[in-house]
Amino acid sequence: PSPAVMHDVDMLPLPGVDYRFDPAREVRHLSTEVSQFDYRLPYDKYCSGALIAHKAFLRSINGFATQFWGWGGEDDEFCARVAKW
């Protein structure tokens, strides 16, 4: 199985953070430790920033929605579908 990483353009890796992906998992949220949110998640079920997932999993939930334009909403909609899986 081959994973894919999706990230917002303003999310860069931090040194010293373990970004390894456990192949037994379907998806992992990578941006749980970011300076812009004082190293906390900004709200419950936050799923934005950077994710790694198996390509087959992304296909099974139909990836990111294409009806969003501009900024915002697409991450939360994606996260809601991930949570249903």
C-alpha positions as a printed Julia matrix, in Angstrom:
85×3 Matrix{Float64}:
   0.0    0.0    0.0
   1.25   3.4   -0.97
   0.44   6.47   1.17
  -0.19  10.01  -0.02
   0.37  13.23   1.92
  -1.95  16.23   1.58
  -1.09  19.54   3.2
  -2.05  23.19   3.27
   0.52  25.46   1.68
   1.1   27.24   4.99
   1.92  24.04   6.92
   5.6   23.14   7.05
   7.16  20.21   8.95
   8.65  20.97  12.35
  11.98  19.5   13.39
  11.79  16.81  16.06
   8.19  15.75  15.33
   7.56  12.09  14.5
   5.76  12.03  11.14
   6.06   8.3   10.53
   3.01   6.52   9.14
   1.86   3.19  10.55
   0.83   1.15   7.49
  -1.83  -0.63   9.59
  -3.73   2.68   9.91
  -5.85   4.16   7.14
  -5.15   7.83   7.85
  -3.09   9.97  10.23
  -3.42  13.66  11.03
   0.07  15.16  10.93
  -0.55  18.77  11.9
  -1.46  18.3   15.55
   1.57  20.29  16.73
   1.64  23.64  14.94
   2.87  26.96  16.21
   0.0   29.02  14.79
  -2.37  27.26  17.23
   0.03  27.32  20.2
   0.73  23.6   19.65
  -2.9   22.62  20.31
  -5.75  21.71  18.02
  -7.92  24.79  17.38
 -11.2   22.88  17.8
 -12.51  19.37  18.39
 -12.32  17.11  15.34
  -9.87  19.46  13.59
  -8.62  17.63  10.53
  -6.9   20.34   8.53
  -3.3   21.13   7.72
  -1.49  17.9    6.85
  -2.71  14.33   6.52
  -1.2   11.07   5.37
  -3.41   8.22   4.14
  -3.32   5.15   1.98
  -4.21   6.01  -1.61
  -6.82   3.23  -1.62
  -8.49   4.78   1.45
  -8.6    8.19  -0.24
 -10.23   6.62  -3.3
 -12.75   4.76  -1.12
 -14.0    8.02   0.45
 -13.77   9.87  -2.87
 -10.89  12.18  -1.85
 -11.45  15.89  -1.37
 -14.7   17.43  -2.57
 -14.45  19.66  -5.63
 -17.42  21.93  -4.92
 -15.38  24.22  -2.64
 -13.79  27.38  -4.04
 -11.58  29.81  -2.21
 -10.66  29.24   1.39
 -12.27  27.03   4.01
 -14.73  24.22   4.54
 -13.18  21.5    2.42
 -11.07  20.13   5.29
 -14.02  19.84   7.67
 -16.16  18.16   5.01
 -13.32  15.71   4.28
 -12.84  15.03   8.0
 -16.56  14.28   8.43
 -16.29  11.58   5.73
 -13.11  10.17   7.31
 -14.9    9.95  10.68
 -17.76   7.95   9.09
 -15.3    5.37   7.77
